[in-house]
């Protein structure tokens, strides 16, 4: 079985972090976001197809240095083509039943059961569904008692929302769906799904967690969800006298905590240094970053290699050395 990972876009809401690296390589709990998605795929998936344009060379370099047990094929997407256009662009690689997964989602969906559900229903398509309080930023689905989708509407106004079940970004599709996707820029949600309803389109609601990792807040949420509430991991790190460590917390190998307060909810990556009387709460310090003395870091991400000057207060931000590329 083939799986197509949708990782298009430039990660604008994660800048300046995504000036340095593409969103699929943003680290979560010590490994890139895209690898969390790949690891969730069913065992029968033997090839993963990734259409992408932005910083594709960095993804290629990562895959060369970090071989996957499954074949990963990168396909050039020089201009954004939408979720449907990206799938159409790789149709030559697809045969039979295939999966399409949004590559920036961290979720508890059991993909093995998802594929099994699709086969049981014998429809043309099955999508994962997640309940939310406010469905207006998403595609909304209405289910009948058999799990068939009777209505689907992308980003409705509040008064138009007929359900609280939203498209959760995992699709099991029969090959014939490709015939419903036109050339050029195509939205799967606006242009394709509404035309599949009469052919038999089903939805599977799941429980647990679902996190769209497109913003700083959601990246941090993914860390804390995967970390759990009681984790306390200190891996060959130097934690000096006077340091206060509050769970949940992970302090990675080679990090130095010099009399600082770390946590609750903190991830300090490899070789990072946190200085005397600094405080790090609900924040992630990436590899080789340095947090100076008496700093206050809250709800923030400190990028790899960045130095936070002594006495800095950083709240709800991303600090990075990366800058926008010059134009012209």
C-alpha positions in Angstrom: 0.0 0.0 0.0 1.1 3.6 -0.8 0.7 6.5 1.5 0.9 10.2 0.4 2.0 12.7 3.0 0.8 16.2 2.5 3.5 18.5 3.7 3.1 21.5 1.3 3.3 25.0 2.5 6.1 27.1 4.1 5.1 26.9 7.7 4.5 30.6 7.9 2.9 30.5 11.4 6.0 28.8 12.8 8.4 31.5 11.6 11.2 32.2 12.3 11.7 28.5 13.1 10.7 27.6 9.5 13.1 30.0 7.9 15.7 27.5 9.1 14.0 24.2 8.3 10.8 22.9 6.6 7.9 22.2 8.9 8.1 18.4 8.5 11.5 18.5 10.1 10.4 20.6 13.2 11.5 18.4 16.1 8.9 17.0 18.6 10.2 14.9 21.4 13.6 14.5 19.7 12.5 13.5 16.2 11.0 15.3 13.3 7.3 15.8 13.0 7.1 13.9 9.8 8.7 10.8 11.4 5.9 10.7 14.1 3.4 10.6 11.2 5.4 7.9 9.3 5.7 5.8 12.4 1.9 5.8 12.8 1.2 4.3 9.4 0.0 0.7 9.0 2.5 -2.0 8.6 1.3 -2.8 5.1 2.4 0.6 3.8 5.6 -0.1 1.9 6.1 3.2 0.2 5.6 6.8 1.4 5.2 9.5 -1.3 6.0 13.1 -0.2 5.2 15.9 -2.7 7.1 19.0 -1.5 8.8 22.1 -2.7 9.9 24.3 0.2 13.4 23.2 1.4 13.0 19.9 -0.3 16.9 19.6 -0.4 16.9 19.6 3.5 14.4 16.8 3.5 16.5 14.8 1.1 19.6 15.3 3.2 17.7 14.1 6.3 16.5 11.0 4.6 20.0 10.2 3.3 21.4 10.4 6.9 18.4 8.7 8.5 17.3 5.7 6.5 13.7 4.5 7.0 12.8 0.9 6.9 10.2 1.9 4.3 10.8 3.4 1.0 10.2 7.2 1.0 9.9 8.9 -2.4 10.1 12.7 -2.6 8.3 14.3 -5.6 9.0 17.8 -6.7 6.1 20.3 -6.2 7.6 23.6 -7.4 4.4 25.6 -6.8 1.6 25.0 -4.3 -1.1 22.7 -5.8 -3.6 22.3 -3.0 -4.4 19.1 -1.2 -6.0 17.6 -4.2 -3.5 18.8 -6.7 -0.6 17.4 -4.7 -2.3 14.0 -4.8 -3.0 14.2 -8.5 0.7 15.2 -9.0 1.8 11.8 -7.7 -0.9 9.6 -9.3 1.7 7.7 -11.3 3.1 6.3 -8.0 -0.3 5.1 -6.8 -2.1 1.8 -7.4 -5.1 0.4 -5.6 -6.2 1.5 -2.2 -4.0 4.3 -0.8 -3.7 6.6 2.1 -3.4 10.4 2.2 -2.3 11.9 5.5 -1.8 15.5 6.5 1.9 15.5 7.5 1.6 18.0 10.3 -0.9 16.1 12.5 -0.1 14.3 15.8 -3.0 12.1 16.6 -4.0 8.9 18.5 -5.9 7.5 15.4 -5.2 3.7 15.1 -4.3 3.6 11.4 -4.6 -0.2 11.2 -8.2 0.0 12.4 -8.9 2.9 10.1 -7.9 0.9 7.0 -9.8 -2.1 8.3 -12.9 0.1 8.8 -12.6 1.5 5.2 -12.5 -2.1 3.8 -15.5 -3.1 5.8 -17.6 -0.2 4.5 -16.6 -0.9 0.8 -17.0 2.8 0.0 -14.9 4.9 -2.3 -13.4 7.0 0.5 -13.1 7.1 4.3 -11.9 10.1 6.3 -11.0 10.4 10.0 -13.2 12.7 12.1 -12.5 14.6 15.3 -15.0 16.5 17.5 -14.3 20.1 18.3 -16.1 23.0 20.0 -15.7 25.4 17.1 -15.7 23.6 13.7 -15.7 26.8 11.6 -11.9 26.7 10.7 -12.3 23.1 9.3 -14.2 20.8 7.0 -17.3 19.6 8.7 -19.0 16.2 8.2 -22.4 14.8 9.0 -22.7 11.1 9.5 -25.7 8.8 9.3 -26.2 5.8 11.6 -24.0 3.6 9.4 -21.1 6.0 9.4 -21.7 7.3 5.9 -21.1 11.0 5.3 -24.2 12.6 4.1 -22.9 16.2 4.1 -19.5 17.8 3.9 -18.7 21.5 4.0 -15.4 23.2 4.2 -14.9 26.0 6.7 -18.6 26.9 7.3 -19.8 30.0 9.0 -21.0 29.5 12.5 -24.7 29.4 11.5 -23.8 26.9 8.7 -22.1 24.3 10.9 -24.3 21.3 11.0 -22.0 19.1 13.0 -19.0 19.3 15.4 -17.1 16.5 13.6 -14.2 17.9 11.5 -11.9 16.4 8.9 -9.0 15.1 10.9 -6.6 14.8 8.0 -6.4 11.0 7.3 -8.0 9.6 4.2 -8.3 6.0 2.9 -9.0 6.3 -0.8 -9.7 3.9 -3.7 -7.7 4.5 -6.8 -10.7 5.7 -8.7 -10.8 8.8 -6.6 -8.0 10.1 -8.7 -10.5 10.5 -11.6 -12.4 13.0 -9.5 -9.3 15.3 -9.2 -8.7 17.8 -11.9 -5.4 19.3 -13.1 -3.7 22.3 -11.5 -4.6 23.7 -8.0 -7.3 21.5 -6.5 -8.7 21.4 -2.9 -9.5 17.9 -1.8 -11.9 19.3 0.8 -13.8 21.9 -1.4 -13.5 20.3 -4.9 -13.4 16.6 -4.4 -15.1 15.3 -1.2 -18.5 16.8 -2.0 -18.5 14.9 -5.3 -17.7 11.6 -3.6 -20.8 11.6 -1.3 -23.1 9.7 -3.7 -20.3 7.2 -4.4 -20.1 6.1 -0.8 -17.9 8.2 1.5 -17.6 7.2 5.2 -16.2 8.7 8.3 -14.5 7.3 11.4 -14.6 9.2 14.6 -11.8 8.5 17.1 -11.0 9.4 20.6 -7.7 10.3 22.4 -6.0 13.4 21.0 -5.6 15.3 17.7 -3.2 18.2 17.3 -2.7 20.3 14.2 1.0 21.3 14.6 0.9 24.5 12.5 1.5 27.0 15.3 3.8 27.5 18.2 1.0 26.7 20.7 0.2 23.4 19.0 3.8 22.3 18.7 4.1 22.8 22.5 0.8 21.0 23.0 2.2 18.0 21.0 5.3 17.9 23.3 3.2 17.8 26.5 0.7 15.3 25.1 3.4 12.9 24.1 5.4 13.5 27.3 2.5 12.8 29.7 1.8 14.3 33.0 4.4 12.5 35.2 7.4 12.1 33.0 10.8 12.8 34.6 13.7 12.0 32.3 17.2 13.3 32.9 19.7 11.6 30.4 23.4 12.0 31.3 23.0 15.7 31.9 24.8 18.0 34.3 22.2 19.3 36.9 24.1 21.4 39.4 23.3 22.3 43.0 20.4 24.6 43.5 18.5 23.4 40.3 14.8 22.8 40.7 13.3 20.2 38.4 9.5 20.0 38.1 7.5 17.3 36.3 6.7 16.7 33.6 10.2 17.3 32.2 12.8 15.9 29.8 16.4 17.0 30.0 18.3 15.4 27.1 21.8 14.0 26.9 24.6 16.5 27.3 22.4 19.4 28.6 23.6 21.6 31.4 21.2 23.0 34.1 23.2 25.4 36.1 21.1 26.1 39.2 18.0 26.9 37.1 14.3 26.0 37.6 13.1 23.7 34.8 9.4 22.8 34.4 6.7 22.0 34.8 6.3 21.1 31.2 9.8 21.6 29.8 11.9 19.9 27.2 15.7 20.7 27.2 17.4 19.2 24.2 20.9 17.8 23.7 23.8 20.1 24.7 21.5 23.0 25.6 22.6 25.1 28.6 20.3 26.9 31.0 22.0 29.4 33.3 21.9 30.3 37.0 18.5 31.3 38.4 16.8 31.1 35.0 13.3 29.6 34.8 11.9 27.6 31.9 8.2 26.7 32.0 6.0 25.2 29.3 8.8 25.7 26.9 11.2 23.8 24.6 14.9 24.5 24.4 16.3 23.0 21.2 19.8 21.5 20.7 22.9 23.7 21.5 20.8 26.7 22.6 21.9 28.7 25.6 19.6 30.4 28.1 21.4 33.0 30.1 21.3 33.7 33.8 18.1 35.1 35.4 16.1 34.6 32.2 12.4 33.8 32.3 11.2 31.5 29.4 7.5 30.8 29.3 5.3 29.2 26.5 8.2 29.6 24.1 10.5 27.7 21.7 14.2 28.6 21.7 15.7 27.4 18.4 18.8 25.4 18.0 22.0 27.4 18.5 20.2 30.5 19.7 21.7 32.4 22.8 19.2 34.1 25.1 21.0 37.0 26.8 21.1 37.3 30.6 18.0 38.7 32.1 15.7 38.2 29.1 12.0 37.6 29.6 10.6 35.6 26.7 6.9 34.8 26.7 4.8 33.2 24.0 7.4 33.5 21.3 9.9 31.7 19.1 13.5 32.9 19.3 15.8 31.9 16.5 18.9 33.1 14.6 17.1 32.3 11.3 16.0 35.2 9.1 13.9 35.5 6.1 15.8 35.0 2.9 16.7 38.1 0.9 14.5 38.7 -2.2 16.2 39.7 -5.4 
